[in-house]
């Protein structure tokens, strides 16, 4: 393996890793649940829905992913030392 291909191989791995983790976060935050509660009194019947992680969990997940994605991009774009 040449020095150039050895230096660029890990770069693609970091980018791919960031994309895969991003896809996982997208699935976790994009999936929602729903439940309906029926009652003999129509005024008491209701339906609820929301994300699996909750609203705060979605913000936390995307915030952490943003930090992780910046880390991965910095690793992918940094110069690697060739021995």
N, C-alpha and C positions, 0 to 999 in steps of 0.2 A: 504494500500500500504506500503510495507516495505521501510526502509530508503534507502536501496541500489537501489531499482527500482525507487524511487523518485529522487535519485541523478543522475541516468543515463538517465532518460526519456528526460530531456531538451537537453542532448548531441546529441541525434539522430535528434532532431528538428533543431539544428543549422547546422548539416551536410546536412540534407535534404533541408533546406532553401538555403544553398550555391549551392547545385546541381540544384535546380529549377531556381535560378537566373542565374546560368551559362548556363542553357538550353535556357533561354530567350535571353541572350546576344549572344549565338551562332546563334539563329534564326535571330536576328536583324542584326548581322554582316555577316551572310552567305547568306542572301537574297540580290539579286542584281536587278537592273533595266536595261533596254536596250531600245534604240530608234534608228531607222534608218531614215535617211533623203535622199530621192531620188531627183534627179535633172535631167533635160534633158541632161545636160553635165555630162557624167560618171565620170569625174575627180572631180566633186563637190559632188557626192554622198558619204555619210559616215554613219557609225554606231558607237554609243557610248554605253558603258556599265560600270557599277561600283557598288559598295555596296550602299545600301540605305542611310547609314550614312555618306558616303564619306570616303576617306582614313584616314583623321585625326580623324574622329569620331570613326572609328574602333579602332585606337590606344588608344584613350581616353576611350572607352567602356571597352576594355580588361585590360587597366591599372587600372581603377577603380574597375573592377571585381577582379583583382588580390589582391588589397588591401582589398576588402570586403571578399574574400575567406580566406585570412590569418586571418582576424578578426574572422570569423565564426569558423575556425579551432581552434584558440586560445580559444574561448569561449567553444567549445566542449571538448577540452582537459584539460581545467583548472579544478582544484579541486573545487567542490562545497561544501559549508559549510552546514552540516546537523545539524539541531537544535534538 
